[in-house]
């Protein structure tokens, strides 16, 4: 594996500290100490602590957008070939995200910071709540149109039911653990799968 350069080390050290202590309670000196460099050396790579935060958010915005592109690319094909298995793609994407240590740290940081920073709250609302709910609402609408889900159900409500429970399980992990234990993540996936099976079983035609 290629060794990280100093800028990448600063990125990862900052994300780690922000996810543990929050942005306001993390100093540039602490970041430098975590990386093993002088505080002044941080400014050779980032103009300020806020600049580090801006890059972190931009990196993850690009990451989430790439998932959106993949979902849109696969949506029509999967819905036409085997619609009731489509949710498996969403489940697998969620699994991939939670196996990404950076993503998990970002989620934990959001839960710490969003009540202190309007920009973080807006980012969380757009990329973690609003966009996924819009996407899954469109999916359940298509399933209703295809006659695979009963028409009396509101697709927006189904999207919330589908998406909200895994988010609850994720918050539960963060409350109970300082790290991301594999057994807890495995339990989350199993519980989320059972929840989806329950929803689909209740609304299928």
C-alpha positions as CSV (number, residue, x, y, z in Angstrom):
1,X,0.0,0.0,0.0
2,X,1.3,3.4,-1.0
3,X,2.4,5.5,2.0
4,X,0.3,8.6,2.7
5,X,1.8,12.0,2.0
6,X,1.8,14.7,4.7
7,X,-1.3,16.4,3.3
8,X,-3.3,13.1,3.5
9,X,-2.0,12.5,7.0
10,X,-3.2,15.9,8.0
11,X,-6.6,15.1,6.5
12,X,-7.0,11.8,8.3
13,X,-5.7,13.1,11.6
14,X,-8.1,16.0,11.4
15,X,-11.0,13.8,10.6
16,X,-10.1,11.5,13.5
17,X,-9.9,14.4,16.0
18,X,-13.0,16.2,14.7
19,X,-14.9,12.9,15.0
20,X,-13.8,12.4,18.6
21,X,-13.8,16.0,19.9
22,X,-15.7,18.1,17.4
23,X,-14.3,20.9,15.2
24,X,-14.3,23.7,17.8
25,X,-12.5,21.6,20.4
26,X,-9.7,20.5,18.1
27,X,-6.7,22.7,17.7
28,X,-4.2,23.0,14.9
29,X,-1.5,22.1,17.4
30,X,-3.3,18.8,18.2
31,X,-3.6,18.0,14.6
32,X,0.1,18.6,14.1
33,X,1.0,16.5,17.1
34,X,-1.1,13.6,15.8
35,X,0.6,13.8,12.4
36,X,4.1,14.2,14.0
37,X,5.0,17.6,12.4
38,X,5.4,21.1,13.6
39,X,2.3,23.2,13.9
40,X,3.6,25.7,11.4
41,X,4.0,22.9,8.8
42,X,0.2,22.5,8.7
43,X,0.1,25.8,6.8
44,X,2.3,24.5,4.0
45,X,-0.7,22.3,3.1
46,X,-3.8,24.0,4.4
47,X,-4.3,27.7,5.0
48,X,-6.4,27.2,8.2
49,X,-8.3,24.7,10.2
50,X,-11.4,25.7,8.4
51,X,-9.7,25.0,5.1
52,X,-9.1,21.4,6.3
53,X,-12.8,21.1,7.1
54,X,-13.8,22.5,3.7
55,X,-11.6,19.9,2.0
56,X,-13.0,17.1,4.2
57,X,-16.6,18.1,3.2
58,X,-15.7,18.5,-0.5
59,X,-14.1,15.1,-0.5
60,X,-17.2,13.4,1.0
61,X,-19.6,15.4,-1.2
62,X,-17.8,14.0,-4.2
63,X,-17.9,10.5,-2.7
64,X,-21.7,10.7,-2.1
65,X,-22.2,12.2,-5.6
66,X,-20.4,9.2,-7.1
67,X,-22.8,6.9,-5.3
68,X,-25.7,8.9,-6.7
69,X,-24.3,8.5,-10.3
70,X,-23.9,4.7,-9.8
71,X,-27.5,4.4,-8.5
72,X,-29.0,6.4,-11.4
73,X,-27.0,4.3,-13.9
74,X,-28.2,1.0,-12.4
75,X,-31.8,2.0,-11.5
76,X,-33.6,1.4,-14.7
77,X,-31.9,-1.9,-15.5
78,X,-32.5,-3.4,-12.1
79,X,-36.0,-2.2,-11.8
80,X,-36.9,-3.7,-15.2
81,X,-35.1,-7.0,-14.7
82,X,-36.0,-7.8,-11.0
83,X,-37.5,-4.9,-9.2
84,X,-38.0,-6.6,-5.8
85,X,-34.3,-7.2,-5.6
86,X,-33.4,-3.5,-6.2
87,X,-33.3,-2.7,-2.5
88,X,-30.4,-5.1,-2.3
89,X,-28.3,-2.7,-4.2
90,X,-29.1,0.0,-1.6
91,X,-28.3,-2.4,1.2
92,X,-24.9,-3.2,-0.4
93,X,-24.0,0.4,-1.0
94,X,-24.8,1.1,2.7
95,X,-22.6,-1.8,3.7
96,X,-19.8,-0.5,1.6
97,X,-20.1,2.9,3.2
98,X,-20.0,1.5,6.7
99,X,-16.9,-0.5,5.9
100,X,-15.2,2.7,4.9
101,X,-13.5,4.0,8.1
102,X,-13.4,7.5,6.8
103,X,-17.1,7.5,6.2
104,X,-17.8,6.2,9.7
105,X,-15.7,8.9,11.2
106,X,-17.5,11.5,9.1
107,X,-20.9,10.2,10.3
108,X,-19.8,10.4,13.9
109,X,-18.4,13.9,13.4
110,X,-21.8,14.9,11.9
111,X,-23.6,13.7,15.0
112,X,-21.2,15.7,17.2
113,X,-21.1,18.9,15.2
114,X,-24.4,19.4,13.4
115,X,-26.0,21.2,16.4
116,X,-23.1,23.6,16.6
117,X,-22.5,24.4,13.0
118,X,-25.1,25.4,10.4
119,X,-22.9,24.4,7.5
120,X,-22.5,20.9,8.9
121,X,-26.2,20.6,9.6
122,X,-27.0,21.7,6.0
123,X,-24.5,19.2,4.6
124,X,-25.9,16.4,6.7
125,X,-29.5,17.3,5.8
126,X,-28.7,17.4,2.0
127,X,-26.4,14.4,1.5
128,X,-27.4,12.1,4.3
129,X,-31.1,12.7,4.6
130,X,-32.7,14.6,1.8
131,X,-31.0,13.1,-1.3
132,X,-31.3,9.5,-0.2
133,X,-34.9,9.9,0.7
134,X,-35.7,11.5,-2.6
135,X,-34.0,8.6,-4.4
136,X,-35.8,5.9,-2.5
137,X,-39.1,7.7,-2.8
138,X,-38.6,7.6,-6.6
139,X,-37.9,3.8,-6.3
140,X,-41.0,3.0,-4.3
141,X,-43.0,5.2,-6.8
142,X,-41.7,3.0,-9.6
143,X,-42.5,-0.2,-7.7
144,X,-46.1,1.1,-7.2
145,X,-46.4,2.0,-10.9
146,X,-45.2,-1.5,-11.8
147,X,-47.9,-3.0,-9.6
148,X,-45.5,-4.7,-7.3
149,X,-46.5,-2.6,-4.2
150,X,-50.0,-1.8,-3.3
151,X,-51.2,1.6,-4.5
152,X,-52.6,2.8,-1.2
153,X,-49.1,3.3,0.2
154,X,-47.3,6.6,0.1
155,X,-43.9,6.1,-1.5
156,X,-42.4,8.9,0.6
157,X,-43.5,7.2,3.8
158,X,-42.1,3.9,2.5
159,X,-38.8,5.6,1.8
160,X,-38.6,6.9,5.3
161,X,-39.5,3.6,6.8
162,X,-36.8,1.9,4.6
163,X,-34.1,4.5,5.4
164,X,-34.7,5.6,8.9
165,X,-34.1,2.3,10.7
166,X,-30.5,1.8,9.5
167,X,-29.8,5.4,10.5
168,X,-31.2,4.7,14.0
169,X,-29.0,1.6,14.3
170,X,-26.0,3.6,13.2
171,X,-26.6,6.3,15.8
172,X,-26.9,3.5,18.4
173,X,-23.5,2.2,17.5
174,X,-21.9,5.6,17.9
175,X,-23.5,6.1,21.3
176,X,-22.3,2.8,22.6
177,X,-18.8,2.6,21.0
178,X,-15.8,4.8,20.4
179,X,-14.7,2.6,17.5
180,X,-16.5,0.6,14.8
181,X,-16.5,-3.0,16.0
182,X,-17.1,-5.5,13.2
183,X,-19.6,-7.5,15.2
184,X,-21.8,-4.4,15.8
185,X,-21.7,-3.6,12.1
186,X,-22.6,-7.1,11.2
187,X,-25.5,-6.9,13.6
188,X,-26.6,-3.6,12.0
189,X,-26.6,-5.2,8.5
190,X,-28.6,-8.2,9.7
191,X,-31.1,-6.1,11.6
192,X,-31.5,-3.7,8.6
193,X,-32.1,-6.6,6.2
194,X,-34.8,-8.1,8.5
195,X,-36.4,-4.7,8.7
196,X,-36.5,-4.3,4.9
197,X,-37.9,-7.8,4.5
198,X,-40.6,-6.9,7.0
199,X,-41.5,-3.7,5.0
200,X,-41.6,-5.4,1.6
201,X,-43.6,-8.3,3.0
202,X,-46.2,-6.0,4.3
203,X,-46.6,-3.9,1.2
204,X,-46.2,-6.3,-1.7
205,X,-49.2,-7.0,-4.0
